[in-house]
Amino acid sequence: MAPHNPSYLIIGAGVFGVSTAYYLIQKYPNASVTLVDRDAYDAESRVAASWDWNKVVRADYDDKVYCRLALEAQDIFKSDPLWQPYFHQTGVYWTCRSNYAQNVITNHKELGRNDDIIALPVSEARKLYGGLFDHADYTGVKEVLINRASGWAAAGDVLRAVTKKCLELGVKYVAADVATLEFDGRSCTGVKTKSGEILSATHVIVAAGAFTPTLLEWSAAKSGNTGLRAGERILAAGITTGMAQLKREQYEQFKDMPVGFQGYTPDEGKPFIGSLPPTKDGELKWWGSKIFKNTREVLPGRYLSSPPPTHDYNQWKVPGPLKQDIIESRNLWYGPESADWEMTKHRICWDAFTTSSDFIISPHSASKGLYVATCGSFHGFKFFPVLGKYITQMLEGELEPELVEKWAWDRQRSDSSQNVEYPNSEMKHLLGVTAKL
Ligand SMILES: Cc1cc2nc3c(=O)[nH]c(=O)nc-3n(C[C@H](O)[C@H](O)[C@H](O)COP(=O)(O)OP(=O)(O)OC[C@H]3O[C@@H](n4cnc5c(N)ncnc54)[C@H](O)[C@@H]3O)c2cc1C
């Protein structure tokens, strides 16, 4: 049940925040729904992990819950006129060093889906797509998962389009940096921006991605309510992406490629590494194998992982060792023949992580009227079309019990040792002591 005259203030206009605004304004056209973000939604450059040239939209999950939700989201990407122009069904090519492929295929069958999804031996798979992945690293690969139903989305473009739609439907957008949450006793009543403006609402939803732990830490200090801190629940982590400009003839060769994933296991000490089909401007993107935290003092005597303290998180200032990581990952896909590719862009992208890579979509247990909806853990984008549905259910106490437990603020947390994505190094250690951030 929605409360009388509810109002919603959402901190963060990434996929978690925007999807929430989109669902809320459709369900309650007369409600006050406000998105507040440090960057304008149509800014040239944004720090949001959700803002990107392209992101993988796949339903190849061995976790049945995410498999189901990813299928639900992918169906919207394929059919709804708001989302459809941004989705590209190129398929996915996934080298598997575990039973991943079989687990995914089983999930799809059990969910009653008949997508074109198969597992092939390496010798057969590497001949596909004109042998584009023939030079990839196949050490330890058991089989290759091919799912022709998956693909990618033009991430920044669809984020802008859905935000614009929200504004047309009545959502307000405030471009401002939030300094702290505001409280009346233990109830959260809104936020204070860095310029001193107060924004108030009955429901305050923190969807601030990698900045969430820092914002909660600042708010704990301001209010004296130490229970607000994220503690071990959320870790801000960074990863580097690189883009190369393909020459005309290379573009012709790569333009119909599928999304590629190198699936490693914890024993190999690498995360899974992906490469996406070229953009229409002929730029090919992939990401590195180093996933790192950035522990720094966010308040006197308080240390936690947080993106660098500049407006743009220094996301475009990528130091040499991280550029080297990009070269090494490129070789895992395209081998020595890619040595002369012209690199056009490097970016460090920050996201919020949990040890199990499960989201947090939950009331905050230390304050009334305060909710948390983030922790995409490097896989949250693809759920953009459905996140808001589940976040709205959470706000109204209608989330199914399995999801309540999976996404709770307070829950049993697994250790991170089996999670190949979980950051295990400090950025400063990767860069060496002399590097400046
Ligand atoms: C390199 C990389 C590749 C990825 N690839 C994929 C992929 O292929 N497929 C996939 O499904 N997922 C992928 N992900 C994961 C996905 O991008 C994220 O999980 C998801 O976008 C997180 O969304 P979010 O809304 O939680 O956070 P964000 O998108 O980061 O949004 C948070 C917003 O909060 C705002 N904010 C923060 N602090 C404040 C403040 N104090 N005041 C005001 N505003 C604030 C920020 O400006 C930002 O706009 C990838 C992530 C990375 C880093």
The ligand as an ORCA input file, in Angstrom:
! r2SCAN-3c Opt
* xyz 0 1
  C      33.561     -1.407    -16.801
  C      32.199     -1.910    -16.452
  C      31.539     -2.722    -17.337
  C      30.286     -3.211    -17.031
  N      29.656     -3.962    -17.954
  C      28.406     -4.383    -17.721
  C      27.722     -5.104    -18.721
  O      28.252     -5.318    -19.814
  N      26.454     -5.517    -18.467
  C      25.864     -5.290    -17.258
  O      24.742     -5.727    -17.069
  N      26.484     -4.580    -16.298
  C      27.740     -4.121    -16.498
  N      28.390     -3.387    -15.561
  C      27.715     -3.096    -14.287
  C      26.758     -1.948    -14.385
  O      27.261     -0.927    -15.190
  C      26.473     -1.432    -12.979
  O      26.216     -2.502    -12.094
  C      25.273     -0.494    -12.953
  O      25.361      0.411    -14.016
  C      25.221      0.228    -11.616
  O      24.139      1.123    -11.638
  P      23.847      2.097    -10.413
  O      22.611      2.813    -10.765
  O      23.916      1.331     -9.130
  O      25.119      3.055    -10.327
  P      25.671      4.177    -11.327
  O      25.311      3.902    -12.718
  O      27.112      4.364    -11.005
  O      24.868      5.473    -10.900
  C      25.084      6.090     -9.659
  C      24.782      7.576     -9.841
  O      24.857      8.186     -8.552
  C      25.363      9.504     -8.723
  N      25.914      9.946     -7.445
  C      26.835      9.312     -6.681
  N      27.084     10.021     -5.560
  C      26.310     11.117     -5.629
  C      26.139     12.248     -4.780
  N      26.810     12.363     -3.627
  N      25.284     13.215     -5.167
  C      24.600     13.115     -6.340
  N      24.719     12.068     -7.174
  C      25.569     11.090     -6.826
  C      26.421      9.342     -9.800
  O      26.664     10.559    -10.445
  C      25.785      8.306    -10.721
  O      25.116      8.916    -11.809
  C      29.668     -2.887    -15.808
  C      30.323     -2.051    -14.909
  C      31.573     -1.573    -15.215
  C      32.255     -0.674    -14.225
*
